[in-house]
Amino acid sequence: MRPAKPIKEPRRWRKLIGRGVVALLILLVAGAAVFVFTAGKGKFSLANLLGSATIIAFGHGAPIAGESSGRTNILVYGMTEDGLRTDSIILVSYYWQQKKVVTLNIPRDLYVYDGYENDKMGEVYAYALAREPKNSTYPDQYVASVISKEYHIPINYWVQFNMVGEVDFVNAIGGITVNVPDSFTDCEYPTWNYSGYVRPCPSFTAGVQHMNGATALVFSRSRHSLQNNEGSDFARSKRQALVIQSVMTKLRSMGIVGNLTEISHYLSILGDNLTTNMSTSEMVSFAATMKDVNPQTDYVKAAWETGNGFLCDSATTSGEYITLYGAEGSCVLGEGGIGAGGYQDSEYRELAIYFVQHLLSSGAKSQTSFMTTAEQALGYDSTSNSSDSTGTTNSSESP
């Protein structure tokens, strides 16, 4: 069955610019799970960025969308090599009061009615591109609108990256150090042109290891291992969050970049591989806010996986794997499991929405703790006397 339709002192400028640019790199790379796409040389030119940073130095920074409500939401799209599909969709939320960043990967296999057809979340971009091939920003904006409607939160900005940028950028900063949680080998990792599989098989050993750009790319994209449950898209999402944290940590350890030649080098990498609807002045203004974020204490890696209480593994009538809202064991499309979009609803979908609306607190909780809190807040626990039982949004985490 298919889901129902439709559903200030002038002398300080050098220091401010240095901090702003470094923080900008942290923000954009961290928010991207370090996948990167297309061009933006004009927007990211050194002259434009330094000009915006100078304006901030005189106290006239651009206002950031979401600041007044306490939360700025950015969708980051990691593109496939052909630029036709979103290989990953990451929701990045900055909480202004708590001064913390939270990331959550939206499942690429989540079944969704996007307003035109039923497909996987990772395919919404491709269908949007096919509808308006001459409108370069329409697909990005459309995916953002689908996510916004599904989880009832504003998407303030979007950022698009491609895979080449991850390799180049990680190499440019001298590589990253990652604490690999589990050993695994992936003998079905594709070559760049998808003509076959990489040989020898990419392999990772549990423990701390230094990665160059190519290795970090494989680590963050691998999803065909048969070992230690590392072969799922959800396991890959957790690894992407580790790469984000490692990049943030490396950039922070580099301190203030005062050499304009080095800054220009980093900006040229971003400029060749990034597209965003955030203006130059907004990026630099946001960067000034983000400069003090500590990736070890101020970054929450929220994670979803099937069997977590509201997501389950299923398949279409043709046998194609999909993720649904529902419980494992009764996860049949239209019979215990539902997709995103449309008018269909269930406790499971409401739990997912609650998670996203309360991303900071939900992402920091264990699965059991989250389910207890969310079910009481949504009124599914009849014994609850919680003052949040109406399901209203926590004021400290307004969307």
C-alpha positions as CSV (number, residue, x, y, z in Angstrom):
1,M,0.0,0.0,0.0
2,R,1.1,3.5,-0.7
3,P,0.8,6.3,1.9
4,A,-2.2,8.5,1.7
5,K,-1.7,11.7,-0.3
6,P,-0.9,14.6,0.1
7,I,0.5,14.9,3.0
8,K,35.3,47.7,17.3
9,E,38.4,49.2,17.7
10,P,39.9,49.3,14.2
11,R,43.1,47.7,15.3
12,R,41.3,44.6,16.3
13,W,40.1,43.8,12.8
14,R,42.9,41.3,12.0
15,K,42.2,39.2,15.1
16,L,38.4,39.3,14.5
17,I,38.8,38.3,10.9
18,G,41.2,35.4,11.8
19,R,38.8,34.0,14.4
20,G,35.8,34.5,12.1
21,V,37.3,32.6,9.2
22,V,38.5,29.7,11.3
23,A,35.0,29.5,13.0
24,L,33.4,29.7,9.5
25,L,35.4,26.7,8.4
26,I,34.5,24.8,11.6
27,L,30.8,25.6,11.0
28,L,30.6,24.6,7.3
29,V,32.8,21.5,7.5
30,A,31.2,20.3,10.8
31,G,27.8,20.8,9.5
32,A,28.5,18.9,6.3
33,A,29.8,15.6,7.6
34,V,32.5,16.8,5.4
35,F,30.8,15.8,2.0
36,V,31.2,18.7,-0.4
37,F,29.6,20.2,-3.7
38,T,29.9,22.7,-6.6
39,A,31.0,26.3,-6.8
40,G,30.6,29.6,-5.0
41,K,33.8,31.5,-5.7
42,G,32.1,34.9,-5.7
43,K,30.4,34.4,-2.4
44,F,33.5,32.8,-0.8
45,S,36.1,35.0,-2.3
46,L,38.6,36.3,0.2
47,A,37.6,39.9,-0.5
48,N,33.9,39.3,0.3
49,L,34.6,37.3,3.5
50,L,37.1,39.9,4.8
51,G,34.7,42.7,3.9
52,S,31.9,41.0,5.9
53,A,34.3,40.3,8.8
54,T,35.3,44.0,8.9
55,I,31.6,45.0,9.1
56,I,31.3,42.7,12.1
57,A,34.3,44.2,13.7
58,F,32.4,47.5,13.8
59,G,29.4,45.9,15.4
60,H,27.1,45.6,12.3
61,G,27.0,41.8,11.9
62,A,24.1,40.3,9.9
63,P,21.2,38.9,11.9
64,I,21.0,35.1,11.8
65,A,17.7,33.4,11.1
66,G,16.5,31.4,14.2
67,E,18.5,33.4,16.7
68,S,15.4,35.1,18.2
69,S,13.7,31.7,18.7
70,G,16.8,30.2,20.3
71,R,17.6,27.6,17.6
72,T,19.1,27.9,14.1
73,N,18.5,24.8,11.9
74,I,20.8,24.0,8.9
75,L,20.3,21.1,6.5
76,V,23.5,19.8,5.1
77,Y,23.4,17.7,1.9
78,G,26.2,15.3,1.1
79,M,25.9,14.6,-2.6
80,T,26.6,11.5,-4.6
81,E,29.5,11.9,-7.1
82,D,27.1,12.6,-10.0
83,G,25.4,15.4,-8.0
84,L,22.0,13.8,-8.5
85,R,21.1,12.4,-5.1
86,T,21.7,13.3,-1.5
87,D,24.1,10.6,-0.1
88,S,23.4,12.0,3.3
89,I,21.1,14.6,4.9
90,I,22.2,16.0,8.2
91,L,20.2,18.3,10.4
92,V,22.6,20.7,12.2
93,S,21.0,22.7,15.0
94,Y,22.7,25.5,17.0
95,Y,21.2,26.3,20.3
96,W,21.9,29.9,21.2
97,Q,21.1,29.8,24.9
98,Q,23.0,26.6,25.6
99,K,25.7,27.4,23.0
100,K,25.7,23.8,21.7
101,V,25.6,22.2,18.3
102,V,23.6,19.0,17.6
103,T,23.7,16.9,14.5
104,L,21.2,14.2,13.3
105,N,21.3,12.2,10.1
106,I,17.9,11.9,8.5
107,P,17.6,8.3,7.2
108,R,18.2,8.3,3.4
109,D,16.0,5.2,3.1
110,L,13.0,6.8,5.0
111,Y,10.0,6.2,2.8
112,V,8.3,9.5,2.1
113,Y,5.4,11.0,0.1
114,D,7.1,14.2,-1.0
115,G,4.0,15.9,-2.5
116,Y,4.5,14.4,-5.9
117,E,5.5,10.7,-5.5
118,N,6.5,8.1,-3.0
119,D,10.2,7.6,-2.8
120,K,13.1,7.4,-0.4
121,M,14.3,10.6,1.4
122,G,17.6,10.3,-0.4
123,E,15.8,10.5,-3.8
124,V,13.7,13.6,-3.2
125,Y,16.5,15.8,-4.5
126,A,16.7,13.9,-7.7
127,Y,13.0,14.1,-8.4
128,A,13.0,17.8,-7.7
129,L,15.9,18.3,-10.0
130,A,14.1,16.4,-12.8
131,R,11.1,18.7,-12.3
132,E,13.1,21.9,-12.6
133,P,16.5,21.1,-14.1
134,K,17.3,24.8,-14.9
135,N,16.6,26.0,-11.4
136,S,19.9,25.4,-9.5
137,T,18.5,26.0,-6.0
138,Y,15.1,24.5,-6.3
139,P,16.1,20.9,-5.3
140,D,17.9,22.1,-2.2
141,Q,15.0,24.3,-1.2
142,Y,12.5,21.5,-1.9
143,V,14.3,18.9,0.2
144,A,14.4,21.5,3.0
145,S,10.7,22.1,2.7
146,V,9.9,18.4,2.9
147,I,12.0,18.1,6.1
148,S,10.5,21.2,7.6
149,K,6.9,20.0,7.0
150,E,7.6,16.5,8.3
151,Y,9.2,17.6,11.6
152,H,7.4,20.9,12.1
153,I,10.5,23.0,12.4
154,P,11.9,25.8,10.3
155,I,14.9,25.1,8.1
156,N,16.7,28.3,8.2
157,Y,19.6,27.5,5.9
158,W,20.9,24.7,3.6
159,V,24.5,23.8,2.7
160,Q,25.4,21.4,-0.1
161,F,28.8,19.6,-0.3
162,N,30.3,16.9,-2.5
163,M,32.8,14.0,-1.8
164,V,35.8,15.6,-3.5
165,G,35.8,18.4,-1.1
166,E,36.1,16.1,1.9
167,V,39.3,14.6,0.5
168,D,40.8,18.0,-0.4
169,F,39.8,19.7,2.8
170,V,41.0,17.0,5.2
171,N,44.3,16.8,3.3
172,A,44.6,20.6,3.5
173,I,44.4,20.6,7.3
174,G,46.9,17.8,7.6
175,G,44.5,14.9,8.2
176,I,42.4,14.1,11.2
177,T,42.6,11.7,14.2
178,V,39.6,9.5,14.7
179,N,38.9,7.0,17.5
180,V,37.4,4.1,15.4
181,P,34.9,2.3,17.6
182,D,34.8,-1.0,15.8
183,S,36.9,-3.0,13.4
184,F,35.4,-3.6,10.0
185,T,36.2,-4.4,6.4
186,D,34.1,-3.3,3.4
187,C,34.7,-5.3,0.2
188,E,31.8,-3.7,-1.7
189,Y,33.1,-0.1,-1.4
190,P,32.7,1.4,-4.9
191,T,35.4,3.0,-7.0
192,W,35.0,6.7,-7.9
193,N,33.3,5.8,-11.3
194,Y,31.3,3.0,-9.8
195,S,32.8,0.5,-12.3
196,G,33.7,-1.9,-9.6
197,Y,34.9,-2.3,-6.0
198,V,38.0,-0.8,-4.4
199,R,40.8,-3.3,-3.9
200,P,42.3,-4.2,-1.6
201,C,39.2,-4.1,0.5
202,P,39.1,-1.0,2.7
203,S,39.6,-2.0,6.3
204,F,39.6,-0.2,9.7
205,T,40.9,-1.4,13.1
206,A,39.3,-0.3,16.3
207,G,41.3,2.4,18.1
208,V,42.8,5.8,17.4
209,Q,44.2,6.3,13.9
210,H,45.2,9.2,11.7
211,M,43.3,9.5,8.5
212,N,44.1,11.5,5.3
213,G,41.2,12.8,3.1
214,A,40.7,9.6,1.1
215,T,40.7,7.4,4.2
216,A,38.2,9.7,6.0
217,L,35.9,9.6,3.0
218,V,35.8,5.8,2.9
219,F,35.3,5.7,6.7
220,S,32.4,8.1,6.6
221,R,30.7,6.5,3.5
222,S,31.2,2.8,4.0
223,R,27.9,0.8,4.5
224,H,28.5,-2.7,3.2
225,S,30.5,-4.3,5.9
226,L,29.4,-7.6,7.4
227,Q,31.2,-7.1,10.7
228,N,30.2,-5.5,14.0
229,N,26.9,-4.1,12.6
230,E,28.9,-1.6,10.6
231,G,27.1,-2.3,7.3
232,S,24.0,-0.1,7.9
233,D,23.3,3.5,6.9
234,F,22.8,4.2,10.6
235,A,26.3,2.9,11.5
236,R,27.6,5.1,8.7
237,S,25.8,8.1,10.2
238,K,27.5,7.6,13.5
239,R,30.9,7.4,11.8
240,Q,30.1,10.7,9.9
241,A,29.4,12.3,13.3
242,L,32.9,11.2,14.5
243,V,34.5,12.7,11.4
244,I,32.7,16.0,12.0
245,Q,33.9,16.0,15.6
246,S,37.5,15.2,14.5
247,V,37.5,18.0,11.9
248,M,36.2,20.4,14.4
249,T,38.8,19.4,16.9
250,K,41.6,19.7,14.4
251,L,40.6,23.1,13.2
252,R,40.2,24.3,16.8
253,S,43.7,23.1,17.7
254,M,45.1,25.1,14.8
255,G,44.2,28.3,16.6
256,I,43.7,31.7,14.9
257,V,44.8,31.6,11.3
258,G,46.6,34.9,10.7
259,N,48.3,34.0,7.4
260,L,46.1,35.3,4.6
261,T,47.7,33.0,2.1
262,E,46.6,30.0,4.2
263,I,43.1,31.4,4.6
264,S,42.8,31.9,0.9
265,H,43.8,28.3,0.4
266,Y,41.1,26.9,2.7
267,L,38.5,29.3,1.2
268,S,39.4,28.2,-2.3
269,I,38.6,24.6,-1.3
270,L,35.3,25.6,0.2
271,G,34.5,27.9,-2.7
272,D,35.0,25.1,-5.3
273,N,32.9,22.6,-3.4
274,L,30.1,24.3,-1.6
275,T,26.8,25.9,-2.3
276,T,24.5,27.5,0.3
277,N,21.6,29.9,0.6
278,M,23.4,31.6,3.5
279,S,24.8,35.0,2.6
280,T,28.5,35.9,3.1
281,S,27.6,38.3,5.8
282,E,25.4,35.8,7.6
283,M,28.1,33.1,7.5
284,V,30.8,35.4,8.9
285,S,28.4,36.7,11.5
286,F,27.4,33.2,12.5
287,A,31.1,32.2,12.6
288,A,31.8,34.9,15.1
289,T,29.2,33.2,17.4
290,M,30.5,29.7,16.7
291,K,34.2,30.4,17.4
292,D,34.1,29.3,21.0
293,V,32.2,26.0,20.5
294,N,34.3,23.2,22.0
295,P,33.7,20.0,19.9
296,Q,34.4,17.8,23.0
297,T,31.9,19.4,25.3
298,D,29.5,21.5,23.1
299,Y,28.7,19.0,20.3
300,V,25.9,16.4,20.7
301,K,25.9,13.5,18.2
302,A,22.2,12.5,18.1
303,A,21.7,9.2,16.4
304,W,18.8,7.2,15.0
305,E,18.6,3.5,14.0
306,T,15.9,1.0,13.4
307,G,14.7,-0.8,16.5
308,N,15.0,2.5,18.5
309,G,11.3,2.5,19.4
310,F,10.0,4.4,16.4
311,L,11.9,3.4,13.3
312,C,11.8,-0.1,11.7
313,D,13.1,-2.0,8.7
314,S,10.7,-2.8,5.9
315,A,10.4,-3.2,2.1
316,T,8.2,-2.0,-0.7
317,T,6.0,-4.5,-2.6
318,S,8.8,-4.9,-5.1
319,G,11.2,-5.9,-2.3
320,E,13.2,-2.7,-2.1
321,Y,14.5,-1.9,1.4
322,I,12.9,1.1,3.1
323,T,12.8,2.6,6.6
324,L,9.4,3.3,8.2
325,Y,8.0,4.7,11.4
326,G,6.9,1.7,13.4
327,A,7.9,-1.2,15.6
328,E,10.2,-4.1,14.5
329,G,8.2,-7.3,14.0
330,S,5.1,-5.5,12.6
331,C,6.8,-3.2,10.2
332,V,4.7,-3.6,7.0
333,L,3.9,-0.6,4.9
334,G,0.3,0.4,5.6
335,E,0.0,-2.4,8.2
336,G,1.8,-1.3,11.3
337,G,4.4,0.9,9.5
338,I,4.0,4.2,7.8
339,G,6.1,6.5,5.8
340,A,6.8,10.2,6.2
341,G,4.5,12.8,4.6
342,G,0.8,12.4,3.8
343,Y,-2.0,12.5,6.4
344,Q,-1.2,9.1,8.0
345,D,-0.1,9.4,11.6
346,S,0.9,7.1,14.4
347,E,2.6,7.2,17.8
348,Y,5.8,6.2,16.1
349,R,5.8,9.2,13.8
350,E,4.9,11.5,16.7
351,L,7.9,10.2,18.6
352,A,10.2,11.0,15.7
353,I,8.8,14.5,15.4
354,Y,9.2,15.0,19.2
355,F,12.8,13.9,18.9
356,V,13.6,16.4,16.3
357,Q,11.7,19.2,18.0
358,H,13.6,18.6,21.2
359,L,16.9,17.6,19.5
360,L,19.3,18.9,22.1
361,S,17.8,17.0,25.1
362,S,16.7,14.0,23.0
363,G,20.1,13.5,21.4
364,A,21.8,13.4,24.8
365,K,19.4,10.8,26.3
366,S,19.6,7.0,26.1
367,Q,16.9,5.3,24.1
368,T,15.1,4.2,27.2
369,S,15.2,7.6,28.8
370,F,14.1,9.3,25.6
371,M,11.1,6.9,25.2
372,T,10.0,7.5,28.8
373,T,10.2,11.3,28.5
374,A,8.6,11.5,25.0
375,E,5.7,9.1,25.7
376,Q,4.8,11.0,28.8
377,A,5.1,14.4,27.1
378,L,2.9,13.1,24.2
379,G,0.3,11.6,26.5
380,Y,0.8,8.0,25.5
381,D,1.6,7.0,29.2
382,S,-1.8,7.2,30.9
383,T,-0.1,7.1,34.3
384,S,1.9,10.3,33.6
385,N,1.3,13.4,35.6
386,S,3.9,15.3,33.5
387,S,3.2,19.0,33.0
388,D,4.4,18.5,29.5
389,S,1.7,15.9,28.7
390,T,0.1,18.2,26.1
391,G,3.1,17.6,23.9
392,T,4.0,21.3,23.7
393,T,7.5,22.2,22.9
394,N,10.0,22.8,25.8
395,S,10.6,26.5,25.9
396,S,14.4,26.1,26.2
397,E,14.3,24.1,22.9
398,S,11.9,26.0,20.8
399,P,12.2,24.9,17.1
